[in-house]
Amino acid sequence: MRKLLLLLLMVAASFCLGKAELGALQGVPFRIDVPETWNQSLVVYYHGYSPGPVRFKQGQLDATLAEFTTRSYAVVQSPYSRTGWERDSMNRFGGCMSLP
């Protein structure tokens, strides 16, 4: 996880102008948006439950996330490596959730 964050910060630091970069690390897609007037801060957004694969598109950010870039924050988005209900992950956290 730390390696992923470090790599994404390095990608963000290499931007001179505001732009979006789409890619994948170990098969997991990501999108990073860095505004022209970047304040050297990063917002990390992980998508929650999704029944299918998350795909990022070039173009405008979602209005909620765009609010961060208008305030000079870079935004990185990534889904979890698996979609659907991830029961094994919940069990690692003490099984505090009960699913049918």
C-alpha positions in Angstrom: 0.0 0.0 0.0 2.8 2.4 0.9 4.6 1.6 -2.4 1.4 2.4 -4.3 1.0 5.7 -2.5 4.6 6.6 -3.1 4.4 5.8 -6.8 1.3 7.9 -7.1 2.9 10.8 -5.3 5.9 10.6 -7.7 3.6 10.6 -10.7 1.7 13.6 -9.3 5.0 15.4 -8.6 6.1 15.0 -12.2 3.1 17.1 -13.5 3.9 20.6 -14.5 0.4 21.6 -15.6 -2.9 20.4 -14.4 -3.9 17.1 -16.0 -5.3 13.7 -15.4 -3.3 10.4 -15.6 -5.1 7.1 -16.0 -3.4 3.8 -15.5 -3.2 0.5 -13.6 -0.9 -0.9 -10.9 -0.9 -4.7 -10.5 -4.1 -4.8 -12.5 -5.9 -2.3 -10.4 -6.9 0.9 -12.2 -6.3 4.4 -10.9 -6.8 8.0 -11.9 -4.9 10.9 -10.6 -5.8 14.5 -11.2 -3.3 17.3 -10.5 -4.4 20.9 -10.8 -2.3 23.6 -12.4 -1.9 25.3 -9.0 -1.2 22.2 -7.0 -0.7 22.8 -3.2 1.4 19.7 -2.8 -1.4 17.9 -0.9 -3.1 14.7 -2.1 -6.7 13.4 -1.5 -6.9 9.6 -1.8 -10.4 8.3 -2.7 -11.1 4.5 -2.7 -14.4 3.6 -4.3 -16.6 1.5 -2.1 -18.8 -1.5 -3.1 -19.1 -2.1 -6.8 -20.8 -5.1 -8.4 -18.4 -4.9 -11.4 -15.1 -3.5 -12.4 -14.5 0.2 -12.0 -13.3 2.0 -15.1 -12.0 5.5 -15.2 -12.6 7.8 -18.2 -10.6 10.7 -19.5 -12.5 14.0 -19.0 -14.2 15.8 -16.2 -14.0 14.7 -12.6 -17.1 13.9 -10.6 -18.4 17.2 -9.2 -17.7 16.2 -5.6 -14.0 15.3 -6.4 -13.6 18.3 -8.7 -14.2 20.5 -5.6 -10.8 19.3 -4.3 -9.0 20.2 -7.4 -10.6 23.7 -7.5 -9.0 24.1 -4.1 -5.6 23.0 -5.4 -5.5 19.5 -4.1 -4.5 16.5 -6.3 -7.0 13.7 -6.2 -6.1 10.0 -6.7 -8.9 7.4 -7.2 -8.7 3.7 -7.1 -11.2 0.9 -6.6 -10.4 -2.1 -4.4 -8.6 -5.0 -6.2 -11.8 -7.1 -6.0 -15.4 -6.2 -6.6 -18.6 -7.4 -4.9 -18.8 -8.4 -1.3 -15.3 -9.2 0.1 -16.0 -11.5 3.0 -12.4 -12.5 3.5 -11.4 -8.9 4.1 -14.1 -8.5 6.7 -13.0 -11.6 8.5 -9.5 -10.1 8.8 -11.1 -7.2 10.7 -12.6 -9.4 13.4 -15.7 -10.4 11.5 -17.6 -7.4 12.9 -20.1 -7.5 10.0 -22.5 -10.4 9.5 -23.6 -11.1 6.0 -26.1 -13.8 4.9 
